[in-house]
Amino acid sequence: MKFIDNQGITDPTVNLAIEEYILQNFGEKDTYLLFYINKPSIIVGRNQNSVEEINTDYVDENGIEVVRRLSGGGAVYHDEQNLNFSFITKDDGESFQDFAKFTQPIVDALNKVGVPAEMKGRNDLAVEGRKISGNAMFSTRGRMFSHGTLMLDSEIENVVSALNVNKEKIESKGIKSIRSRVANISEYLDEKISMDEFKEMILKHVFEVENVNDVPEYKLTDADWEEIHKISEHRYQKWEWNYGKSPKFNVQASHKFDAGLVDVRFDVNNGTIENCKIYGDFFGLGEISDLENKLIGVRHERQAIQDALADFDVSYYLGKIPKDEFIKLLY
């Protein structure tokens, strides 16, 4: 495994481009660990409706950037006291959705310094039931990454104020508010540490070295950076990618499954499904547009939907959400 230094860049449109570039070009043989820290921003999941995930007034007033990532999962708030880590590696066919495989080194490192972190739910790290890290994954062409946040000393008030969290997600977790659910790692440390000290601590543990200078590293070249900035410009700086058009629908149905929230919207015209759109924080492998297109033109009745999806692998697009439960949501 090799570490990749992002050279202190805090622009989320560049940092996400670095991650995508490494995914596209590395990872078949070696595993790479990337760290990055973003300026105040909201990073929304691949299948989410950006406008509904954020408090637009608060975001605009405070100059918080909104950027969509490649991976599924929910929206997260980033700032300079949140460390993002990404393990980029070969997709061996067994690791996707195995969050424990990638988060365990982080959990062990935190435990080593007295922070009793543990894996909680499908993709969170928590201390005493309070979330300190959210994680997500993405896989393509035999490569994948598993990335997550580590809230060292983030502005919790911004986390609360900048995000709109679906009521079903709150109720499913049995909590009264986001404020009561999240925590900073610094709250559980005997002594405050700087972000640089925190990064060094994680690196030394993951790579099992005494000195951070002994961590094996891949240095991005000028040619690498040229391609990274192209990706940033053509994807992550585009309004069409980060927001896109969110048309109005006359039917909406949502449910918080164990494997994630699914929010389906479509028009029914003369008994037939039109303009279908599926949002959510689920972790699927396929392009959700394939599933949307499969439903367009289908009569809005249970048997017709069952017939349309009979030979369709719904779990490939929605993760561990059963087909029959998805059909029940649609009708």
DADA-V223238 format. One record per run of one state. SS is the DSSP state (hx for helix, st for strand, lp for the rest). FROM is the first residue (numbers start at 0). TO is the last residue. If there is no record, write none. Layout:
ss=SS from=FROM to=TO
ss=SS from=FROM to=TO
This chain:
ss=lp from=0 to=0
ss=st from=1 to=3
ss=lp from=4 to=10
ss=hx from=11 to=24
ss=lp from=25 to=30
ss=st from=31 to=35
ss=lp from=36 to=39
ss=st from=40 to=43
ss=lp from=44 to=48
ss=hx from=49 to=52
ss=st from=53 to=53
ss=lp from=54 to=54
ss=hx from=55 to=60
ss=lp from=61 to=63
ss=st from=64 to=67
ss=lp from=68 to=74
ss=st from=75 to=77
ss=lp from=78 to=80
ss=st from=81 to=89
ss=lp from=90 to=97
ss=hx from=98 to=111
ss=lp from=112 to=115
ss=st from=116 to=119
ss=lp from=120 to=122
ss=st from=123 to=126
ss=lp from=127 to=128
ss=st from=129 to=139
ss=lp from=140 to=141
ss=st from=142 to=150
ss=lp from=151 to=154
ss=hx from=155 to=161
ss=st from=162 to=162
ss=lp from=163 to=165
ss=hx from=166 to=171
ss=lp from=172 to=176
ss=hx from=177 to=180
ss=st from=181 to=181
ss=lp from=182 to=183
ss=hx from=184 to=187
ss=lp from=188 to=193
ss=hx from=194 to=206
ss=lp from=207 to=210
ss=hx from=211 to=213
ss=lp from=214 to=215
ss=st from=216 to=217
ss=lp from=218 to=220
ss=hx from=221 to=235
ss=lp from=236 to=237
ss=hx from=238 to=241
ss=lp from=242 to=249
ss=st from=250 to=256
ss=lp from=257 to=258
ss=st from=259 to=268
ss=lp from=269 to=270
ss=st from=271 to=279
ss=lp from=280 to=286
ss=hx from=287 to=294
ss=lp from=295 to=297
ss=st from=298 to=298
ss=lp from=299 to=300
ss=hx from=301 to=307
ss=lp from=308 to=313
ss=hx from=314 to=317
ss=lp from=318 to=321
ss=hx from=322 to=329
ss=lp from=330 to=330
